[in-house]
């Protein structure tokens, strides 16, 4: 991860052990670029992995949530599903964050986690689920890239 135009960027793939206290290390170069990030927010993703947001990305998400009116039930339902299972975790002095048992089960992670940079956030996957997802994504790459304007 590095700073681009004062923005934090997460890139690359890293394999890290999950210790007996359910902690996983954030790569040093990602931590260095996220200076000042005291806390990370771990959210379950419907595709059975975890999304990790630094404080800056969570602030943007909160700003968008502020715009949801009381009558927007579908959007409120999504927020509730995400927030109820999310976990705020500080980054310790060794650069580790703690994952809850529920989040680890959701992602199918046991003793190894794969951290994947996704530009403004990063994801945590089990090795098997990431391999399966990458196979599917490769098959649909051309169409997805077109939709992204790449």
Secondary structure, DSSP 8 states (H G I E B T S, - for coil): -EEETTEEEB-SEEEEEB-TTSEEE--HHHHHHTTT--EEEEEEETTTEEEEEEHHHHHHHHHHHHT--TT-HHHHHHHHHHHHH-EEEE--TTSEEE--HHHHHHHT-SSEEEEEE-BSSEEEE-HHHHHHHHHHHHHTHHHHHHHHT-
